[in-house]
Amino acid sequence: MKKLLPPPAITSYLSSPEKIEQARQAVANNPMMKAALAGSLPGFDEIIGSKEKWRETLIAARDMYVGMGEQELEMLSKMMAQAPGMGGMG
């Protein structure tokens, strides 16, 4: 999974307020994606409704991802493949 978005790419992406907002708008305007995430992430409606909470959430996810070892990444990949609405991402 780390090969998909290496840490420098994630950091670069998250340093652009425009890209972060584009991602938030893309999710907010996609009913299928929004419903899938809302069903699996507690508090998602509050996160997607706030530019600042969205940014904080993405940065926290980045930090968690960067700190993962190979076993954790493999487990995350399997969980994502099995999650409703998220199949094929792993």
C-alpha positions in Angstrom: 0.0 0.0 0.0 2.8 2.4 0.7 3.8 2.1 -2.9 0.6 3.7 -3.9 1.3 7.0 -2.1 4.7 7.3 -0.6 5.0 9.6 2.4 6.5 12.5 0.3 3.5 12.4 -2.0 1.1 12.4 0.9 3.0 15.3 2.6 3.1 17.3 -0.6 -0.7 16.7 -1.1 -1.5 17.7 2.4 0.6 20.9 2.2 -1.8 22.3 -0.5 -5.0 23.8 1.0 -6.5 23.8 -2.5 -6.0 20.1 -2.9 -7.3 19.3 0.5 -10.5 21.3 -0.2 -10.9 19.8 -3.7 -10.8 16.3 -2.0 -13.4 17.4 0.6 -15.7 18.8 -2.1 -15.3 15.7 -4.2 -16.4 13.5 -1.4 -19.1 15.8 -0.2 -20.5 15.9 -3.8 -20.4 12.2 -4.4 -23.5 10.6 -2.6 -22.2 7.1 -3.0 -18.7 7.8 -1.5 -20.2 10.1 1.2 -22.7 7.3 2.3 -20.0 4.7 2.3 -17.7 6.8 4.5 -20.5 8.0 6.8 -21.5 4.4 7.4 -17.9 3.4 8.5 -16.5 6.5 10.2 -18.2 7.9 13.3 -18.6 11.7 13.1 -18.1 11.8 9.4 -20.9 14.3 8.7 -19.2 16.7 11.1 -15.8 16.1 9.5 -17.0 16.6 5.9 -18.9 19.7 6.9 -15.8 21.5 8.2 -12.7 22.4 6.2 -10.6 22.4 9.4 -11.8 19.1 10.7 -11.3 17.5 7.3 -7.7 18.8 7.2 -7.0 17.6 10.7 -8.5 14.2 9.9 -6.4 13.8 6.8 -3.2 14.8 8.6 -4.0 12.3 11.4 -4.6 9.6 8.9 -1.3 10.4 7.2 0.6 10.3 10.4 -1.0 6.9 11.3 -0.2 5.5 7.8 3.4 6.7 7.8 4.0 5.0 11.1 2.6 1.6 10.1 4.7 -1.4 9.5 4.2 -3.9 6.7 2.0 -6.2 8.9 -0.3 -3.3 9.8 -0.5 -2.2 6.1 -1.4 -5.7 5.0 -4.1 -5.9 7.6 -5.5 -2.5 6.6 -5.5 -3.5 3.0 -7.5 -6.7 3.8 -10.0 -4.7 6.0 -10.5 -2.1 3.2 -11.1 -4.9 0.7 -13.8 -6.4 2.9 -15.5 -3.1 3.9 -18.8 -2.3 2.3 -18.4 0.2 -0.5 -14.6 0.1 -0.3 -13.8 -3.2 -2.1 -10.9 -3.2 -4.5 -9.0 -0.3 -2.8 -6.5 -2.6 -1.2 
